[in-house]
Amino acid sequence: MKKAFPSLFAVALALIVAGCGDSKTPANNASSEAAARTKVVENASVNATTGNATINATNAAASNTTAGNAVGANSAVATHSAEATAPAGTKTVTLANGASVTWIQDNEGKKLMPRELFSDASDSLYASLNMPAGIPASVSTFLVKVDGKLILFDAGLGAWGGQLAKRLEALNVNPDSIGLVYLTHFHADHIAGLVKNGTAGKMEKVFKNAAVYAGKVEYDAWMNKIPKNDLQKNIMALYKDSLHLFAFGDSLPHGVLAMDAVGHTPGHTAFQISNLLVIGDLMHGYALQKNHPEINSNYDMDKAKSAESRKRIMQYARENKLLMAGMHLPPPGFAE
């Protein structure tokens, strides 16, 4: 079931693909979207590096805040975070239960979501943002240390210029020390970092000792309904011996709750642990969507369900005073 990644210039080619994590195309054609994502990743070589030792859970960074009320160095998240110098592209926050969560920026440089991505928004509404170049965003993953264990939420871009391996090394985290990976959904900019190009060009696991948790609804959709899904099938096959499927509402190891956040994809999942809510791709343009949750991105496969999930989960976060961690929120990836 393993599939090789040809070692070519395709990484550079992949970088011209616009949008969410450079891995998605608008949802008005879901079949061609899946094909485009898969084709580019299959032809990209994965070069992941690894670090050593264990996480320094007290690292924190004063990252640049870019849009709206996203949490930055001078905002509410600073009250949660340990004050220390952190590696570039990371920020660590201490949670109410004593666990820590580290934001890891997986994209290199700045990322802007273009106006064309938000066709639901009127020209006047978009113009009111005063962001003609695009809405600040990121491609992010989050590493939680709880009960002496490391949990990674999503695995990032991998072959498409992903910085996760470099960031983990800077944090003194060996990928082999990560015990669990929780996936919000199966878009390539969230799962490609699970694999690397190994010996003889064969796909190999990056997280050799990790149990991978994925939603059953999401898994079934990609394995059986969404066409041209070789990347997703091959990665799931590679991790089949450590793959665990969950249902919405399930309580997962270390007190993580799996929550229904469908719409962006058929089984898109949010995760709550303590006062942290990992929202995945609930928002692609925070500056726009934080006050207008009815506005979708064109990557959302089911726009009606996506808008409903966004309104419901944002309200839940407000009512319970949760810190949101989003894979496309602007640096440093947190919002309240």
N, C-alpha and C positions, 0 to 999 in steps of 0.2 A: 504493500500500500504506500510505501515511501516514494516520493517524487523528487527528482534532482532539480536544483536551480542552476541553469546554465550561467556561467560567469561571463557577463557581457557588460556593455555600457548602459544597460537598461536602467540602472539606478538613475543616471542622468535623465533618461527619457521619462522615467516615472515622475520626476520632479516637475515636469510641465503639466501634469494632470492637475487641474484646478480643484479646489474645494476642500471638504472635510478630511484632514489628514492626507490630502493628495490622493485619496483612495476611492472617492465616491463620485458619481455623477447624478444629476437630478432625478427625482423619483417619478417623473412622468413617463419613464420607460424602465420599469424595474428589471426586466430581463436583460436589456442591453447594459444596464448599470452593473449588474452582477458580472456580466461577461467582461466588461471593461476593467473592473477592479481586479478580477482574477487573472486576466491576461497579463497585465503589467507586472503583478507580483510574481507570477510564474517565471517571468523572464528577467527577474532581478536577482542578483547575487546577494546573499545575506552574509555580512561580515560582522559578527557580534564578538565583542571582547568581554572578558570577565574580570571581576575584581576579586578581592580576598577579604577574609575576616568577617566581621559582623557590623550591623548598622550602628552609627553613632546617633542615637535617638534625640540628642539635644540640639542638633544642627538647625539653624534657622537663617533665612536670608531676607534682606530688604529688597524684594524684587520690584520691578517697575510696574506700577498700576497703569492700566491703559484705558478702560472704558467704564462709563456709568458708575455704579456703586460697587464694582467688583472689589473684593477685599485686598488691600495692599499694605505696604509697610506702615502707613500712618492711620490705618483703620482698625476695625474691631478685631480682625484676626491677630493683630499684634498682641492682644491681651491673652491669646491662647498659646502663643509661640514662645519657645525658649529663645532667649536673646544670645545668639552666638553667630559666628561667621560660618556660613554654609557654602558648599560648592556652588558654582554658577548653575543656574537652572533648577535649583531646589529650594524648598522652604519647608521647615518642620513645625508642626503644630501639636501641642499637647491636648488630648481630649479629656472629657470629664471623668472618664473611667481610669485615667492614668496611662492609657495607651498613647502612642504617637502616630501621626500620619505625616508622611513626607511627600509633598508635591514634586514631581519630576517632569520637567519640560522635555518632551521627546522630539519636538521639531527644533531645527537649528535656525537661529535668528528670529526675526519678527514674522508674525502671521496675521494676515488681514482677510476676513471673509468679504467677498465682493458684493456690491449692491444687488447684482443679478441673482444671487443666491436666495434672495428674499422677495420673490415675486408677489407674495401676499401683501406686502407693504406698499402703501401708496407713495408716490413720489414726494408728496408734501411731508408725510410722516418720516420717510427716510432722510429727507433734507434737514429736518429738525434736529437730527443727531449731529450735524456738522462734521460728518466723517466721510467726505467724498472719496477718499482713497480705499475705504473699506472699514469693517468693524473689527477692532482688535480681538484676537483669539489665540488659541494655542492648540497643540496636540499634546496631551498630558496623560500620565499614569500616576498612580498613587500607591505608596508603600506604607502599610500599617505594621507597627510592631505592637503586639499584644500577647500577654501571657508568655513572653519569651519567644514568640513565634513571629515569622514574617509573612505577611499576606500582600500580594501584589494585585491591584485592581487594574485589569487590562494590561496589554503588553506592548502597545504602540506600533510604530511604523515598520520596525524591522528593516527590511531592504530599502525602503524608501527614505533613506537618510535619517533613520531613527537614532536618537542619542541615548537611549535607555542604558545600553551596556556601558557607555562612557560615564554616565551619571552614577550608575551603581558602583563602578570602580572608584569614583571620586568620593562616594559615601562609605567606602570600605565594606561593600556588600558583595559577597560572592553569590552569583545566581544559584549555586547549589545549596545555599542556605535558605532559599525561599521555599517555604513548605506548602503554600497554597496560592493559586491564581484564580481569582473570581472574574468572570467575563461579563461585561454589560451587554455585549452583542457581538456579532460575527463579522462586522465590516473589517476590511483588511487593515485599516490603521489602528485596530484594536487587538488583532490577533497575529499579525505578521511577525511581531517581535518574539513570538513563542518559539521560532525556529531560526536556524542558521545553516550556512553551507558547511557541511562536514567533510570528512574524508571521501575521496573519490566523487566529490560533487553531490553527495547524498544529503538530503534534508536531515538535520539532527535537532534534538531538543535543546533549547537553551536552559530550561529549568528542569534538570534531570530528576530532582527529588520532589517536585511539586505535584500535589493533587490539583487537577483543574476542574473548576466548577462552572457549569454552563446551564442556562435555562433549557428545560426540555422543549418548550414551545419554539425557542430560537433554533435549537439543534434540529428538531424535526423539519422546520421550514427550510433550512439551508441544505439538509441532507436529502430532502425529498421533493421540494416544491420549487425552489429557486434554481433556474438552470445555469449551466456553465459555472459551477461552483467548485472547481477542482482544488483551489487553495484551501477552502474551508474543509472539504472532505479529507484532503491529505493531512492537514494539521490535526484534525480530530482523530484520524486513524493512527497518527504517530503517538498521540497521547491516550489511546484507547484504554490502556491498562491502568491509567490513573485518572480517567475521566469520570466525573460524577454529575448526573443531571438532577436538577432541582425543579420544584414547582413554586409559583408565586405564593408567598406566605410562609415558605419553609424557613426554619431557623437553622443556619449553617454553622459550622465550627467557629468557635471563639465569639459567639454572640452576634453573628451577622445575620440580619434579616433580609430576605430577598423580596423585593417589592415590584408589583406590576407597573411598568412604565412604557407600555407598548405604543406603537405608532411610528416611531423612527424606523424600527424593524419589527417583525411580527412578535418577537419575544424580548424586546428591549427591557432591561432590568435595572432598577436602582437598588442600592444596598445601604442599609443603615447599620452602623456600629456605634454605640454610645451616642454622642451628640453630633456625629458625622453622618452626612447623607451623600453618598456617591451617586451622582445623577447621570453619569454616562454622557450621551449626546442629547440630553433633554433640551439644551440650548446651544446653538451655533453662533448666535450673535447676541451676546448678553446685553449690550448697551441698548439694543432694540427690544429684545424679548422680555427683559425683566419687568417692564411696564406694559408690555403688549404680548402676553403669552398666547394670544390667539394667532399670532404671526408664526408661520412655520418656515423652515428652510426647505428648499427644493429637494433636499436629501431625504426628507421624511417620507417613508413609503406610504403611510396611511395618515394623511394630514389631519383628518377629523380626530382620530384617536390620539395622534401626537399632541394636538392642542389640548385635548381633554386631560391627558397625562400631565402635561406641563402645568396647567392650572391647578390640578389636584395636588401634585407633589410640591409645587412652590407654596401653596397654602399650608400643606402639612409641615413643611420646613419652618414657615413663619410661626405657626401655632405652637410648635414644639421647640422653637428657638434653636434650630439645627444649623450647623455649618455645612453648606453645600460644597462639594468637590466635583467639578465638571471637567470632562475631558477636552472641552473646547472653550472653557472660560478663559478670559485673558489672564496673563501672569499676575499673581502667582497661583491661579487655578482655584481659588476659594471665593465664596460669596455668602453673605448672610441675608 
